[in-house]
Amino acid sequence: MLAIFLKTLPFFALIGVGYGAGRTRFFTAEATAYLTKFVFYFALSAMLFNFSANLSLAEVWDTRLVLAYLCGTAVVYAIATFVGYLRGLQLEVAAIEAQCAVIGNIGFLGVPMLTLLLGAQAIGPLMLALAVDLIVFASLIVILITGSRDGQMSVTILRTVGLGLVKNPMIVAITVGLLWSGFKIPIPAPLGEFVTLLGAAATPCALFAIGASLASKSAERLSVASWLGFCKLVLHPLFVAIACLVVFNVDPYTATVVISAAALPVAGNVYILAQHYGVAPQRVSAAILVSTALSIVTVSLWIAWLMDTSLSG
């Protein structure tokens, strides 16, 4: 446990540095927004393209893994939604809470940290988990919120979902990279060096941006934030583990990767969605802050347990 904690500590220390810069206003909210854009549209996209362009879809695709992650995530999504229903929440608020319960920071935190801790081969399972989050659950939240407001499904909703997927740079980067690999197009040396150099900026900049963005988050409604943090940090990896290891018999190493991914704190893009649609942004803000703080310990505990039980082979 201590060895894993010490390995994860530099990642969370970078988040802490960003938080301090944001809290002292040395790094303004506007600066944080632009740094986040740089990571999202450039550095992280270059990293994902570089990884996927050197993989083949046959190497990456694992049907049992996708089904296990999807089913484990769906169970926690249903639990959070049902608890929201029992508390008398409107559908759109219950949906945004459910999003907090299952959408982890795979892109900004998981890809750099888990590929270092678990090896470069972790990128395949991570990309599959990220694709499930972006394609299934990011689409579902848009459908539920807009559908509940309009009272019905419409072509406009489907068009919004489709455009959101097409415009997402992470999906575009992974898709282009896999196509590049699939058609066996050689990567010219200057291009390879360019994407490697740009992608190398993703890890420190992403972690710093996470911390700086947390500085603007509030810890209101701690009881709800604690419940959502429990869903994300405990229930989500637990049910993904059950789905991987008991139901679908996923390969131990890939199971380790996606269970670790499921243990990550609430992603910042949930707050962006909540703010965009005007659905409980302060609640999401608190869930991100609480889950990120607690994850310093819980992520290490999950990874240590997985390694101690020899799931990673």
C-alpha angles and dihedrals in degrees: 000000000000092000092052092045091053090050093050094042096081090056092052090041088060088051088051092052090052091048091052092049091050095043093053090045089238082124109040127213089252091053090049091051092053093045089051090051090050091052095042099045102029122013100036092040090053090049093050092046091050092051097044095043088062094050133067123226089239089058093047104039117091114168095194091050093050092048092046094050092043094049095043090049093046092054092055090043089054093047093052091046092049092049088050089051091051089052090055097248123162114254094253093051092046088049093053090049089051088051089055089051095058113019110090131185095263096144102048100028110013101053097051097037102041095043087056096044099039102027137263091283088071089078093081096058090039092055090050092050090046091050091052090050094048100039102036110025100028087052092045094056091052091049094048096047098043092038093052091050095046093039092228146043116269142179088251091062092050091047090051091051092047094049090047091056094045092049096047105108094207092057091044092049094049093045094048091046094051091046089049089052093042093055089045092233110173116237109233113233095245091051092047092051091046096054091042091052094045093043091052088066091059099079102051094034094047093049092046090049091051090054095044091050091050089059089071093048122101128216097223121143092027093178092060092040090052091051092049090045089052090051092050101040100035114015097041097054090038095057093040087053092051091048093047100042105029108026108029102021094225120191108276096238097049089043089055091053097050094041088053089048090051089053093061120111125262112295122244093232089072088065090049090054093046091050093045093053095034093238116145097311093167090054091052090045091056092046091054093048095047096042093048092050093048093043090070085077104024097052090053090048093052095046092045091050092048092050094043091054089051094240090141091060 
